[in-house]
Amino acid sequence: MIEVVTFGCRLNAYESEAVRARAGEAGLENAVIFNTCAVTAAAVRQSRQAIRRARREQPQARIIVTGCAAQTEPQTYAGMAEVDAVLGNEEKLRAASYADFGLGAAERVRVNDIMSVRETAAQFVDSFEGRARAFLQVQNGCDHRCTFCIIPYGRGNSRSVAMGAVVAEARRLAEQGFAEIVLTGVDLTAYGADLPGAPTLGLLVRKILKLVPEVKRLRLSSIDSIEADAELLRAIAEEERLMPHFHLSAQSGDDMILKRMKRRHSRRDTIAFCDTVRRARPDAAFGADLIAGFPTESEAMFENSLDLVDAAGLSFLHVFPFSARSGTPAARMPQLGGALVKERAARLRARGDAALASRLALLSGTTQTLLMEKPGRGRTPCFAPVKFEGDATPGALVRARVTGAAAGHLIAQAA
């Protein structure tokens, strides 16, 4: 048996299925593979705790650690007696990396220079254990160097999957019965810049929807609004199968903090993007990644992030208390106290909860098509969570009438 434990983003979730497939192809058995996240120190700490727990519970299993944290700090995991092997982000996607564990000949640490990787190939993942929707990796890595972010050193520079391979994988996933496909990447809106002809994310979306009519719902994971191309905006306005939920890598609502983060957008850019999309697609909902307590953040600067929730009409927040990552410029900036960072994160989450409640209230009385995620639970096209009062198979699309809203979710029954 191969167990894969995933931390972090949707791209990691996608790659975990590829890891499961490649390890299976190599004949690996009785193994627990940890696909780690490096975005915060807390994520690294949680993975270490999970590894120790797995060793206690499964003393005979091989424990392999991979993912972004294994790539950026392999010594952390190599120093753990519980770990049998450490694989980098490139190595984890090769069957050969898992092939010699049974021979006792494997190098314990195999982590290459991720910046030397120039291409990203389609992984051709056909199943997603326990998931109703399919993820499809179209891009990896990032060419930007935000001052707080360690991820480029875990993922390398930006590189895209060829458009033909993406379309082929989308077709295969639709034929597997997935009603919804989520395009994923580290910097999704950078898609295509490294490919011949420099196709854009918008063009890719158009191609998938045109060439694979079997795709019922196409969704984008996190996007950088400043990189959104004109073709993507047209697709948002014209393609009903492109789901009206857009999660933005906003990070802050204050222009000075954005500059210190080395972001390429301003507060005004985020608001303008949301306004433009909302005019084209009135049912659109917006989420955002926001960091609370970035170094040098004053109360007035933080208030600008709080106010951004209302100014941009954000409904779904991912709030990160600032976590200094060793080796990043932000780690060398004047830090705020931990208690203040935690308090600001709580205030930002509370503002997000209020915004979500307002959004859910507006959907009461409407009829929605739900993607069922598990028995009694589904999501609307705008990604609102729904408690469904009826029988429906996970992965199915169900027409439902929203009868009300409770804390953090809608209540609906069959229409």
C-alpha positions as CSV (number, residue, x, y, z in Angstrom):
1,M,0.0,0.0,0.0
2,I,1.1,3.5,-0.8
3,E,-0.2,6.3,1.4
4,V,0.4,9.9,0.2
5,V,-0.1,12.7,2.8
6,T,-0.5,16.1,1.2
7,F,0.2,19.6,2.7
8,G,-0.4,22.9,1.0
9,C,-1.9,24.0,-2.3
10,R,-4.0,22.5,-5.0
11,L,-0.9,22.0,-7.2
12,N,0.5,19.8,-4.4
13,A,-2.8,17.9,-4.3
14,Y,-2.5,17.3,-8.1
15,E,1.1,16.2,-7.8
16,S,0.3,13.9,-5.0
17,E,-1.8,11.9,-7.4
18,A,1.1,11.8,-9.8
19,V,3.4,10.7,-7.0
20,R,1.0,7.9,-6.1
21,A,0.9,6.8,-9.8
22,R,4.7,7.0,-10.3
23,A,5.5,5.1,-7.1
24,G,3.0,2.5,-8.0
25,E,4.6,2.1,-11.4
26,A,7.9,1.5,-9.7
27,G,6.4,-1.3,-7.6
28,L,6.9,0.6,-4.3
29,E,4.9,-1.0,-1.4
30,N,4.3,-0.3,2.3
31,A,5.3,3.4,2.1
32,V,4.1,6.7,3.4
33,I,5.0,9.6,1.2
34,F,4.7,13.1,2.6
35,N,4.3,15.9,0.0
36,T,5.3,18.9,2.0
37,C,4.6,22.7,1.9
38,A,7.1,25.4,2.6
39,V,4.9,28.5,2.5
40,T,5.0,29.0,6.3
41,A,7.2,27.8,9.1
42,A,4.0,26.3,10.6
43,A,3.5,24.1,7.5
44,V,7.0,22.7,7.9
45,R,6.4,22.1,11.6
46,Q,3.1,20.3,11.0
47,S,4.8,18.0,8.4
48,R,7.5,17.1,10.9
49,Q,4.9,16.2,13.5
50,A,3.0,14.1,11.0
51,I,6.1,12.2,10.1
52,R,6.9,11.4,13.7
53,R,3.4,10.2,14.2
54,A,3.5,8.0,11.1
55,R,6.7,6.3,12.3
56,R,5.1,5.5,15.6
57,E,1.9,4.1,14.0
58,Q,3.6,2.3,11.1
59,P,7.1,1.2,12.3
60,Q,7.6,-1.1,9.3
61,A,6.7,1.4,6.6
62,R,9.2,3.3,4.4
63,I,8.8,7.0,5.0
64,I,9.6,9.3,2.0
65,V,9.5,13.1,2.2
66,T,9.2,15.3,-0.8
67,G,7.5,18.6,-1.9
68,C,8.5,22.2,-1.5
69,A,9.9,22.0,2.1
70,A,12.0,19.0,1.1
71,Q,13.3,20.9,-1.8
72,T,14.1,24.1,0.1
73,E,15.4,22.5,3.3
74,P,16.3,18.9,2.7
75,Q,18.6,18.9,5.7
76,T,15.6,19.4,8.0
77,Y,14.2,16.0,6.9
78,A,17.5,14.2,6.4
79,G,18.2,14.9,10.0
80,M,15.1,13.0,11.1
81,A,15.7,9.4,12.1
82,E,12.1,8.6,11.1
83,V,12.8,9.5,7.4
84,D,14.1,6.9,4.9
85,A,14.4,9.2,1.9
86,V,14.1,12.8,0.8
87,L,13.2,13.6,-2.8
88,G,13.1,17.0,-4.5
89,N,10.2,18.4,-6.4
90,E,11.6,17.2,-9.8
91,E,12.6,13.8,-8.5
92,K,9.2,13.0,-7.0
93,L,7.6,12.9,-10.4
94,R,9.9,10.2,-11.8
95,A,9.1,6.5,-11.3
96,A,12.8,5.8,-11.2
97,S,13.1,7.7,-7.9
98,Y,11.0,5.0,-6.2
99,A,12.3,2.0,-8.1
100,D,15.3,1.0,-6.0
101,F,14.0,1.3,-2.4
102,G,13.5,-2.5,-2.2
103,L,17.1,-3.1,-3.2
104,G,18.5,-0.9,-0.3
105,A,20.6,0.9,-2.9
106,A,18.8,4.2,-3.0
107,E,20.5,7.5,-2.1
108,R,18.8,8.8,1.0
109,V,18.7,12.4,-0.3
110,R,18.0,13.1,-3.9
111,V,17.3,16.8,-4.4
112,N,18.6,18.6,-7.5
113,D,19.0,22.3,-8.3
114,I,15.4,23.2,-9.1
115,M,16.5,26.3,-11.0
116,S,18.1,24.0,-13.6
117,V,14.7,22.6,-14.6
118,R,13.4,24.2,-17.8
119,E,10.3,22.2,-18.7
120,T,7.1,20.9,-17.1
121,A,5.5,17.9,-18.7
122,A,1.9,16.8,-18.3
123,Q,1.5,14.1,-15.6
124,F,-1.6,12.4,-17.1
125,V,-3.3,11.8,-13.8
126,D,-6.5,9.8,-14.2
127,S,-7.9,9.7,-10.7
128,F,-8.1,11.8,-7.6
129,E,-8.6,9.8,-4.5
130,G,-11.4,11.1,-2.4
131,R,-12.1,14.1,-4.6
132,A,-15.1,15.1,-6.7
133,R,-13.2,17.5,-9.0
134,A,-10.0,17.0,-11.0
135,F,-6.9,19.2,-10.9
136,L,-4.9,19.8,-14.0
137,Q,-1.4,21.3,-13.7
138,V,-0.7,23.7,-16.6
139,Q,2.2,25.7,-15.1
140,N,4.9,25.4,-12.4
141,G,7.5,27.7,-10.9
142,C,7.6,31.5,-10.6
143,D,9.9,34.1,-12.1
144,H,9.0,36.7,-9.5
145,R,10.8,37.2,-6.2
146,C,8.3,38.5,-3.7
147,T,10.3,39.4,-0.5
148,F,8.3,37.0,1.7
149,C,8.1,34.0,-0.5
150,I,10.3,30.9,-0.5
151,I,8.3,29.1,-3.1
152,P,10.4,29.9,-6.2
153,Y,13.3,28.2,-4.5
154,G,11.1,25.1,-4.1
155,R,9.5,25.2,-7.5
156,G,12.1,26.9,-9.8
157,N,11.4,29.4,-12.6
158,S,8.1,29.6,-14.5
159,R,7.5,26.9,-17.1
160,S,4.3,25.8,-18.8
161,V,2.8,22.6,-20.1
162,A,2.3,22.6,-23.9
163,M,-1.2,23.5,-24.8
164,G,-1.9,20.3,-26.8
165,A,-0.9,18.2,-23.8
166,V,-3.2,20.3,-21.5
167,V,-6.2,19.8,-23.9
168,A,-5.5,16.1,-24.2
169,E,-5.4,15.7,-20.4
170,A,-8.6,17.8,-20.0
171,R,-10.3,15.5,-22.5
172,R,-9.1,12.4,-20.6
173,L,-10.3,13.8,-17.3
174,A,-13.7,14.6,-18.7
175,E,-13.9,11.1,-20.1
176,Q,-13.1,9.7,-16.7
177,G,-16.3,11.4,-15.5
178,F,-15.0,14.5,-13.7
179,A,-17.7,17.2,-14.2
180,E,-15.3,20.0,-13.0
181,I,-11.6,20.6,-13.8
182,V,-9.5,23.1,-11.9
183,L,-6.5,24.5,-13.7
184,T,-3.6,24.8,-11.3
185,G,-0.1,26.4,-11.2
186,V,2.2,28.3,-9.0
187,D,1.8,31.5,-11.1
188,L,-1.1,30.4,-13.2
189,T,-1.5,33.7,-15.1
190,A,2.1,33.4,-16.3
191,Y,1.0,30.5,-18.4
192,G,2.5,30.3,-21.8
193,A,5.2,33.0,-21.7
194,D,7.9,30.3,-22.1
195,L,6.2,28.4,-24.9
196,P,6.5,29.0,-28.7
197,G,4.2,31.8,-29.7
198,A,3.7,32.8,-26.0
199,P,0.0,31.7,-25.7
200,T,-1.8,33.1,-22.8
201,L,-4.0,31.6,-20.0
202,G,-7.0,33.1,-21.7
203,L,-6.2,31.4,-25.0
204,L,-5.7,28.1,-23.1
205,V,-9.1,28.4,-21.4
206,R,-10.7,29.2,-24.8
207,K,-9.0,26.2,-26.4
208,I,-10.1,23.7,-23.7
209,L,-13.7,24.9,-23.7
210,K,-13.9,24.8,-27.5
211,L,-12.0,21.5,-28.1
212,V,-13.3,19.6,-25.2
213,P,-17.1,20.1,-25.0
214,E,-17.3,17.3,-22.5
215,V,-15.8,19.6,-19.8
216,K,-18.9,20.8,-18.0
217,R,-17.2,23.2,-15.5
218,L,-13.7,24.7,-15.7
219,R,-12.3,26.6,-12.8
220,L,-9.2,28.6,-12.2
221,S,-7.1,28.3,-9.0
222,S,-5.3,31.3,-7.7
223,I,-4.5,34.1,-10.2
224,D,-2.4,37.2,-10.3
225,S,-4.9,39.9,-11.4
226,I,-2.2,42.2,-12.9
227,E,-1.3,39.4,-15.3
228,A,-4.8,38.7,-16.5
229,D,-4.8,39.0,-20.3
230,A,-7.5,40.4,-22.5
231,E,-8.5,37.0,-23.8
232,L,-9.1,35.8,-20.3
233,L,-11.3,38.7,-19.5
234,R,-13.3,37.9,-22.7
235,A,-13.6,34.3,-21.6
236,I,-14.9,35.3,-18.2
237,A,-17.6,37.4,-19.9
238,E,-18.6,34.9,-22.6
239,E,-17.9,31.4,-21.4
240,E,-20.6,30.1,-19.0
241,R,-18.6,26.9,-18.3
242,L,-15.8,29.0,-16.8
243,M,-16.8,29.2,-13.2
244,P,-17.4,32.7,-11.8
245,H,-15.0,32.4,-8.8
246,F,-11.6,34.1,-8.9
247,H,-9.1,33.7,-6.1
248,L,-6.5,36.5,-6.2
249,S,-3.0,36.6,-5.0
250,A,-3.6,40.0,-3.4
251,Q,-1.4,39.7,-0.2
252,S,-2.2,43.2,1.1
253,G,-4.4,46.2,0.6
254,D,-1.8,48.8,1.4
255,D,0.4,50.2,-1.4
256,M,3.6,50.7,0.8
257,I,3.4,47.1,2.1
258,L,2.8,45.8,-1.5
259,K,6.0,47.6,-2.5
260,R,7.9,46.1,0.4
261,M,6.6,42.7,-0.6
262,K,7.9,43.5,-4.1
263,R,4.4,42.8,-5.6
264,R,3.7,44.2,-9.0
265,H,0.1,45.5,-8.4
266,S,-1.4,48.2,-6.3
267,R,-4.5,48.3,-4.1
268,R,-6.2,50.2,-7.0
269,D,-5.3,47.4,-9.4
270,T,-7.0,44.7,-7.3
271,I,-10.2,46.8,-6.9
272,A,-10.3,47.7,-10.6
273,F,-9.9,44.0,-11.6
274,C,-12.8,43.0,-9.4
275,D,-14.9,45.8,-10.7
276,T,-14.1,44.9,-14.4
277,V,-14.9,41.2,-13.9
278,R,-18.1,42.0,-11.9
279,R,-19.4,44.2,-14.8
280,A,-18.7,41.4,-17.3
281,R,-20.0,38.6,-15.0
282,P,-22.4,39.9,-12.3
283,D,-22.5,36.6,-10.5
284,A,-18.7,36.6,-10.0
285,A,-17.3,36.0,-6.5
286,F,-13.8,36.8,-5.4
287,G,-11.4,35.3,-2.9
288,A,-7.9,36.5,-1.9
289,D,-4.7,35.5,-0.2
290,L,-3.9,38.2,2.4
291,I,-1.0,38.3,4.8
292,A,-1.5,39.9,8.2
293,G,1.4,41.4,10.2
294,F,4.0,41.8,7.4
295,P,7.1,43.5,8.7
296,T,6.8,47.3,9.2
297,E,3.0,47.1,8.9
298,S,1.4,49.9,10.9
299,E,-2.2,49.9,12.2
300,A,-3.2,52.2,9.3
301,M,-1.6,49.9,6.8
302,F,-3.4,47.0,8.2
303,E,-6.7,48.9,8.1
304,N,-6.1,49.2,4.4
305,S,-6.1,45.4,4.1
306,L,-9.3,45.2,6.2
307,D,-10.9,47.8,4.0
308,L,-9.9,46.0,0.8
309,V,-12.3,43.2,1.7
310,D,-15.3,45.6,1.2
311,A,-13.7,47.8,-1.5
312,A,-13.0,44.9,-3.8
313,G,-16.0,42.8,-2.7
314,L,-14.0,39.8,-1.5
315,S,-15.9,36.9,0.0
316,F,-13.5,34.0,0.5
317,L,-10.3,34.9,2.3
318,H,-7.2,32.8,2.9
319,V,-5.5,34.7,5.8
320,F,-1.9,34.0,6.6
321,P,-0.2,35.4,9.7
322,F,3.2,36.6,8.5
323,S,5.8,33.8,8.8
324,A,9.4,34.7,8.3
325,R,11.1,32.2,6.0
326,S,14.9,32.0,6.3
327,G,16.7,33.3,3.3
328,T,14.0,35.7,2.2
329,P,14.4,39.6,2.3
330,A,11.3,39.9,4.5
331,A,13.0,37.8,7.2
332,R,15.6,40.6,7.5
333,M,13.0,43.4,7.8
334,P,11.9,44.8,11.2
335,Q,9.4,42.2,12.5
336,L,6.1,42.7,14.4
337,G,5.5,40.9,17.6
338,G,3.9,37.4,17.4
339,A,0.9,38.4,19.5
340,L,0.1,41.4,17.3
341,V,0.4,39.3,14.1
342,K,-2.0,36.8,15.5
343,E,-4.4,39.5,16.6
344,R,-4.4,41.1,13.1
345,A,-4.9,37.7,11.4
346,A,-8.0,37.1,13.7
347,R,-9.4,40.5,12.8
348,L,-8.9,39.9,9.1
349,R,-10.5,36.5,9.3
350,A,-13.5,38.0,11.2
351,R,-13.9,40.6,8.4
352,G,-13.8,37.7,5.9
353,D,-16.4,35.8,7.8
354,A,-18.7,38.8,7.7
355,A,-18.2,39.3,4.0
356,L,-18.9,35.6,3.3
357,A,-22.1,35.8,5.4
358,S,-23.3,38.8,3.3
359,R,-22.5,36.9,0.1
360,L,-24.4,33.8,1.2
361,A,-27.4,35.9,2.2
362,L,-27.6,37.2,-1.4
363,L,-27.8,33.7,-2.7
364,S,-30.8,32.7,-0.6
365,G,-33.8,31.9,-2.8
366,T,-31.7,31.3,-5.9
367,T,-31.5,28.1,-7.9
368,Q,-27.9,26.8,-8.3
369,T,-26.2,23.9,-10.0
370,L,-24.1,22.2,-7.3
371,L,-21.1,20.0,-7.7
372,M,-21.4,17.4,-5.0
373,E,-18.2,16.9,-3.1
374,K,-19.5,14.4,-0.6
375,P,-22.9,13.1,0.6
376,G,-24.9,16.2,1.6
377,R,-22.2,18.7,0.7
378,G,-21.6,20.6,-2.5
379,R,-20.4,23.8,-4.1
380,T,-22.1,26.4,-6.2
381,P,-20.5,27.8,-9.4
382,C,-19.2,30.7,-7.3
383,F,-17.7,28.2,-4.9
384,A,-20.1,28.8,-2.0
385,P,-20.3,25.7,0.3
386,V,-23.8,24.1,0.5
387,K,-25.4,21.7,2.8
388,F,-27.7,19.7,0.5
389,E,-30.9,18.2,1.9
390,G,-31.2,15.2,-0.4
391,D,-29.5,12.2,-2.0
392,A,-26.8,12.9,-4.6
393,T,-23.6,11.1,-5.6
394,P,-20.3,12.8,-5.0
395,G,-19.1,14.2,-8.3
396,A,-22.6,14.7,-9.7
397,L,-24.0,18.0,-10.8
398,V,-27.4,18.7,-9.1
399,R,-29.9,21.5,-9.6
400,A,-30.9,22.8,-6.2
401,R,-32.9,25.7,-4.7
402,V,-31.2,27.6,-1.9
403,T,-33.6,27.9,1.1
404,G,-31.3,29.7,3.5
405,A,-27.9,30.3,4.9
406,A,-26.2,29.2,8.1
407,A,-22.7,29.9,9.6
408,G,-20.4,29.6,6.6
409,H,-22.6,27.7,4.2
410,L,-25.9,27.6,2.3
411,I,-28.8,25.3,2.8
412,A,-30.4,23.8,-0.3
413,Q,-32.8,21.1,-1.5
414,A,-33.4,19.5,-4.9
415,A,-35.0,22.0,-7.3
